């Protein structure tokens, strides 16, 4: 049975938090700009605070599951879904993670291209995308320790540049808009939560490396309750002042396009190093015969090829579509943990259990459908679609798992 061990090569709360913030930086900078132009300062602070609290609670739970199991997300889902059933979930997560690797590689290329253009240097975009992928692979192929060092270097740079941008935006001279368009608070909180919910759902990847549960919870609280709301607020402020829907467009009005471009370069660097790390973990469960470093290299090559293509317009909506189906997975494995795995994860159970647990898939589909319905406005539950899908899948699994054979449900103490 898997229980927390004291002799693992683990990481502190600080290091885990740095890695998580590095991964979160890019989606925060992209989504916060659109939010900033539609809320007043007071509403913005309230919205990011509520969103951060929700994320911190969810993250504390999911990272604690990983700490107990000492397994990545893709190993944990075998227990509620069955060993063969988990392949479908892992494939979904693999496609989603690879998609974001390719998208972020494309964003890295565009950010460096625009930054160099400001300096009068013209480098073809495909070359920059390939260079970015080489950096991502080098940051990941040598393991978790190197990933942590990359984050420890890049995250302070991101924070420093963001502080400078915030100072310029609040003290610079530009046409500041008098009024902002109105956004429903529930929709705004949903945006704050939904921006990073997939990372929260896959936090066992990092929980399996943390020293102990206390460090895991500390990392979750520091990341999502303290720093994440500050990042979101800082990223939204320039757009709130100018009405522009992107950070680069807003900072161009203040004459600070180069710092904004530099910020995006470092943000995409840390984000994709983390994406590559998680992508390697999930693909390794689908191709266990290959060493992880080889999987990382292959992912880098494929990301370079796809990232050079002009497919982002339809690819990002496709990835957002997949993202709605990921949060229910967290609702299921969390419910499974509290019901049946609190004493540990016994690998021998997998051989005795059904290889595909159909009732679990029913719970997952129910959660996903509720997520889609709330996104489209067909249903209104908590006003946060990803939270609706998690809660629905969790409740459905609690009910449906009672109909499974007892030997599938109980892990020996």
C-alpha positions in Angstrom: 0.0 0.0 0.0 1.3 3.5 -0.9 1.6 5.8 2.1 3.6 8.9 2.6 7.3 8.1 3.0 10.0 10.2 4.6 12.9 9.2 2.4 11.5 10.6 -0.8 13.4 13.2 -2.8 10.7 15.8 -2.0 10.3 19.6 -2.3 9.3 22.3 0.0 6.1 24.4 -0.1 8.2 27.3 -1.4 9.6 25.4 -4.4 6.2 23.9 -5.3 4.6 27.3 -5.1 7.2 28.9 -7.4 6.6 26.2 -10.0 2.8 26.5 -9.8 3.1 30.3 -10.2 5.4 29.9 -13.2 2.8 27.7 -14.8 -0.1 30.0 -13.9 1.6 33.2 -15.2 0.7 32.9 -18.9 -3.0 32.1 -18.5 -3.4 34.8 -15.9 -1.8 37.5 -18.1 -4.0 36.5 -21.0 -7.3 36.3 -19.2 -6.9 39.1 -16.6 -6.7 41.7 -19.3 -10.2 40.9 -20.7 -11.5 41.0 -17.1 -9.9 44.3 -16.1 -11.8 46.3 -18.7 -15.2 45.2 -17.4 -15.0 45.7 -13.6 -14.5 48.6 -11.3 -11.4 48.5 -9.0 -13.5 47.5 -6.0 -15.3 44.7 -7.9 -12.0 43.5 -9.4 -10.5 43.1 -5.9 -13.6 41.3 -4.6 -13.8 39.0 -7.6 -10.1 37.9 -7.6 -10.3 37.4 -3.8 -13.4 35.1 -4.0 -11.9 33.2 -7.0 -8.6 32.8 -5.1 -10.3 31.4 -2.0 -12.2 28.8 -4.1 -9.1 27.8 -5.9 -7.1 27.6 -2.6 -9.7 25.2 -1.1 -9.8 23.0 -4.1 -6.0 23.0 -4.5 -5.4 22.1 -0.9 -7.6 19.0 -1.3 -6.2 17.9 -4.7 -2.5 18.4 -3.7 -3.1 16.5 -0.4 -4.5 13.5 -2.4 -1.2 13.5 -4.4 0.9 13.7 -1.2 -1.0 10.8 0.3 -0.8 8.6 -2.8 2.7 9.6 -3.9 1.3 9.1 -7.4 0.7 11.6 -10.2 -2.9 12.4 -11.3 -2.7 9.8 -14.0 -1.9 7.0 -11.6 -4.6 8.1 -9.1 -7.4 7.9 -11.7 -6.8 4.2 -12.2 -8.5 3.5 -8.9 -11.9 5.1 -9.6 -11.9 4.5 -13.4 -10.2 1.1 -13.5 -6.8 0.4 -14.9 -8.0 0.2 -18.6 -10.7 2.8 -18.1 -8.1 5.3 -16.9 -6.4 5.1 -20.3 -9.2 7.1 -21.8 -8.9 9.8 -19.1 -5.1 9.9 -19.5 -5.5 10.2 -23.3 -7.9 13.2 -22.8 -5.4 14.8 -20.4 -2.5 14.0 -22.7 -4.2 15.7 -25.7 -5.1 18.7 -23.6 -1.6 19.2 -22.2 0.1 18.7 -25.5 -2.3 21.2 -27.1 -1.4 23.8 -24.5 2.3 23.0 -25.0 2.0 23.8 -28.7 -0.1 26.9 -28.1 2.3 28.3 -25.5 5.2 27.5 -27.8 3.5 29.5 -30.5 2.9 32.3 -28.0 6.5 32.3 -27.0 7.6 32.6 -30.6 5.2 35.6 -31.2 6.3 37.3 -28.0 10.0 37.0 -28.8 9.3 38.0 -32.4 7.4 41.2 -31.3 10.1 42.0 -28.8 12.9 41.7 -31.3 10.9 43.7 -33.8 10.8 46.6 -31.3 14.6 46.4 -31.3 14.8 46.4 -35.1 15.7 42.7 -35.4 13.6 40.4 -37.6 13.8 36.6 -37.0 11.4 34.2 -38.7 8.7 33.0 -36.3 9.3 29.2 -36.9 12.9 29.7 -35.8 11.8 31.3 -32.5 9.2 28.6 -31.9 11.9 25.9 -32.3 14.3 27.7 -30.0 11.5 28.0 -27.4 10.8 24.2 -27.6 14.5 23.5 -27.1 14.5 25.6 -24.0 11.3 23.9 -22.7 12.8 20.4 -23.3 16.0 21.4 -21.6 14.0 22.7 -18.6 12.1 19.5 -18.2 14.1 16.5 -19.5 16.5 16.5 -16.5 13.7 16.1 -14.0 11.8 17.9 -11.3 14.8 19.5 -9.7 15.8 21.4 -12.8 12.2 22.5 -13.3 12.3 24.0 -9.8 15.5 25.9 -10.5 14.0 27.3 -13.7 11.0 28.5 -11.7 13.1 30.0 -9.0 15.0 32.1 -11.6 12.1 33.1 -13.8 9.3 33.8 -11.4 11.1 36.6 -9.6 11.9 38.2 -13.0 8.2 37.9 -13.9 7.2 39.5 -10.6 9.7 42.4 -11.0 8.7 43.2 -14.5 5.0 43.0 -13.6 5.6 45.5 -10.7 7.4 47.8 -13.1 4.5 47.6 -15.6 2.0 48.2 -12.9 3.9 51.3 -11.8 4.1 52.6 -15.3 0.4 52.0 -15.8 -0.6 53.8 -12.7 1.8 56.7 -13.0 2.1 57.0 -16.8 0.3 59.3 -19.2 -2.3 57.7 -21.3 -6.0 58.1 -22.1 -7.6 56.6 -19.0 -11.2 55.6 -19.5 -13.8 57.0 -17.2 -16.2 54.1 -17.1 -15.9 50.4 -17.6 -18.4 48.0 -19.1 -20.2 45.9 -16.6 -19.7 42.1 -16.1 -21.8 39.9 -13.9 -19.8 39.0 -10.7 -20.6 35.3 -11.0 -19.2 35.3 -14.6 -16.2 37.2 -13.4 -15.4 34.8 -10.6 -15.9 32.0 -13.0 -13.3 33.5 -15.3 -10.8 33.7 -12.4 -11.4 30.1 -11.3 -11.7 28.7 -14.8 -8.4 30.2 -16.0 -6.4 27.8 -13.9 -8.8 25.0 -12.9 -7.1 22.4 -15.0 -3.9 22.9 -13.1 -5.7 22.6 -9.8 -7.3 19.4 -11.0 -3.9 17.9 -11.8 -2.1 19.1 -8.7 -1.4 15.5 -7.5 1.4 15.7 -10.0 3.1 18.1 -7.7 1.6 16.8 -4.4 3.5 13.6 -5.0 6.8 15.5 -4.7 6.0 17.7 -1.7 7.6 17.1 1.7 4.4 16.4 3.6 0.7 17.5 3.7 1.5 20.6 5.6 3.9 21.8 2.9 1.4 20.8 0.2 -1.4 22.9 1.8 1.0 25.8 2.4 2.0 25.7 -1.3 -1.7 25.7 -2.4 -2.6 28.6 0.0 0.4 30.8 -1.0 -0.1 30.2 -4.7 -3.9 30.5 -5.0 -5.1 32.5 -2.0 -2.2 35.0 -1.9 -0.1 35.4 -5.0 -2.6 34.3 -7.7 -5.1 37.1 -6.9 -2.3 39.6 -6.8 -1.1 38.5 -10.2 -4.6 38.6 -11.6 -5.2 42.1 -10.2 -1.9 43.4 -11.5 -2.5 41.9 -14.9 -6.0 43.4 -15.1 -5.1 46.9 -14.0 -3.5 48.2 -17.2 -6.5 47.1 -19.2 -8.9 48.5 -16.6 -7.2 51.9 -17.0 -7.1 51.9 -20.8 -10.0 49.7 -21.9 -7.7 47.5 -24.0 -8.4 43.7 -24.0 -4.7 42.7 -23.9 -1.7 43.5 -21.8 0.5 44.3 -24.8 -2.1 46.6 -26.3 -2.6 48.4 -23.0 1.1 48.9 -22.3 1.7 50.1 -25.8 -0.3 53.2 -24.8 2.1 53.8 -22.0 5.2 53.3 -24.1 6.2 50.2 -22.2 5.7 47.5 -24.9 9.2 46.1 -24.5 8.8 45.3 -20.8 5.4 43.8 -21.5 6.9 41.6 -24.2 9.7 40.6 -21.9 7.1 39.6 -19.3 5.3 37.4 -21.8 8.5 35.7 -22.8 9.4 34.7 -19.3 5.8 33.8 -18.5 5.5 31.4 -21.5 8.9 30.0 -20.6 7.9 28.9 -17.1 4.4 27.9 -18.1 5.6 25.5 -20.9 8.3 24.0 -18.8 5.5 23.0 -16.3 3.2 21.9 -19.1 6.0 19.8 -20.5 6.7 18.2 -17.1 3.0 17.3 -16.7 2.7 16.1 -20.3 5.7 13.8 -19.9 4.1 12.3 -16.8 0.8 11.5 -18.5 2.3 10.2 -21.7 4.7 8.0 -19.7 1.6 6.2 -18.4 0.5 5.5 -22.0 4.0 4.5 -23.2 5.7 3.1 -20.0 8.5 1.4 -22.0 10.1 4.7 -23.0 12.3 6.7 -20.6 10.7 10.0 -19.6 13.5 12.1 -21.2 12.8 10.6 -24.6 9.1 11.4 -24.2 10.0 15.0 -23.3 12.1 15.3 -26.5 9.4 13.8 -28.7 6.8 16.2 -27.1 9.2 19.1 -27.8 9.6 18.1 -31.5 5.9 17.7 -32.0 5.2 21.0 -30.2 7.6 22.8 -32.5 5.9 21.4 -35.6 2.4 22.2 -34.4 3.4 25.5 -32.9 4.7 26.7 -36.3 1.4 26.1 -37.9 -1.3 28.8 -38.2 -3.9 26.8 -36.3 -4.3 28.7 -33.1 -7.7 30.3 -34.1 -9.5 27.0 -33.9 -7.1 25.1 -31.7 -7.5 27.2 -28.5 -11.4 26.8 -28.5 -10.8 23.1 -28.9 -8.5 23.0 -25.9 -11.1 25.0 -23.9 -13.7 22.5 -24.9 -11.4 19.7 -23.5 -10.8 21.8 -20.4 -14.4 21.5 -19.4 -14.1 17.8 -19.2 -11.1 17.8 -16.9 -12.4 19.3 -13.6 -15.0 16.5 -13.2 -12.1 14.0 -13.0 -10.9 15.9 -9.9 -14.3 15.6 -8.3 -14.3 11.9 -8.8 -10.8 11.1 -7.5 -11.3 13.4 -4.5 -14.6 11.6 -3.7 -12.9 8.2 -4.2 -10.1 9.3 -1.8 -12.3 10.3 1.0 -14.6 7.3 0.6 -12.1 4.5 0.0 -8.4 5.5 0.0 -7.8 7.5 3.2 -5.5 4.8 4.4 -3.5 4.6 1.2 -3.5 3.4 -2.3 -3.1 -0.4 -2.6 -1.8 -1.4 -6.1 -3.0 -5.0 -5.7 -6.6 -3.7 -5.7 -6.2 -2.7 -9.4 -5.7 -6.3 -10.5 -8.9 -7.4 -8.6 -11.1 -4.5 -9.7 -13.0 -4.2 -12.9 -10.6 -2.9 -15.6 -13.2 -0.4 -16.8 -15.7 1.0 -14.3 -18.6 2.1 -16.3 -20.5 3.8 -13.4 -17.5 6.1 -12.9 -17.7 7.1 -16.5 -21.4 7.9 -16.0 -20.4 10.2 -13.2 -17.7 11.8 -15.3 -20.1 12.3 -18.3 -22.7 13.8 -15.9 -20.2 16.3 -14.5 -19.0 17.2 -18.0 -22.5 17.7 -19.3 -23.4 20.0 -16.4 -20.2 22.0 -17.1 -21.2 22.4 -20.8 -24.7 23.3 -19.8 -23.7 26.0 -17.4 -21.1 27.4 -19.8 -23.9 27.8 -22.4 -26.3 29.3 -19.8 -28.7 26.4 -19.9 -28.3 25.7 -16.2 -27.3 28.0 -13.4 -26.0 26.4 -10.2 -23.1 28.1 -8.4 -22.6 30.4 -11.5 -19.1 28.9 -11.8 -19.2 26.1 -14.5 -16.0 24.3 -13.5 -17.1 24.2 -9.9 -20.6 22.9 -11.0 -19.0 20.1 -13.0 -16.7 19.1 -10.1 -19.5 19.0 -7.5 -21.8 17.2 -9.9 -19.2 14.5 -10.7 -18.4 14.2 -7.0 -22.0 13.7 -5.9 -22.7 11.3 -8.8 -19.6 9.2 -7.9 -20.5 9.0 -4.2 -24.0 7.7 -5.2 -23.0 5.4 -8.1 -19.9 3.9 -6.5 -22.2 2.4 -3.8 -23.5 0.1 -6.6 -20.0 -1.3 -7.3 -18.8 -4.6 -5.9 -17.4 -4.1 -2.4 -14.0 -5.4 -3.4 -13.7 -2.5 -5.9 -14.5 0.1 -3.2 -12.6 -0.8 -0.1 -8.8 -0.6 0.1 -7.4 -2.7 3.0 -5.9 -0.8 5.9 
